[in-house]
């Protein structure tokens, strides 16, 4: 991830309703996939998020992909899906800034 991608993702998770109409899981997933496609696959947020959850939190990537992993992470912590997503992406961004 380059600096402009990190900024965009940070802005999205801090003020999501400026980018999407609803905070439902499907809309967030569509937005993330749109960012990835628009970046010509240089963003790879889906893969990075999935790897983080699998390695650190031991939640395997199933056929349902990273959204399933976020759901399991959120359920274990009694969080809403978007709150879990936001926590994980925050963690990912912090680790990306150190690189």
Secondary structure, 3 states (H helix, E strand, C coil): CCHHHHHHHHHHHHCHHHCCCCCCHHHHHHHHHHHHHHCCCCCCHHHHHHHHHHHHHCCCCCCCCHHHHHHHHHHHCCCCHHHHHHHHHHHHHHHHHCC
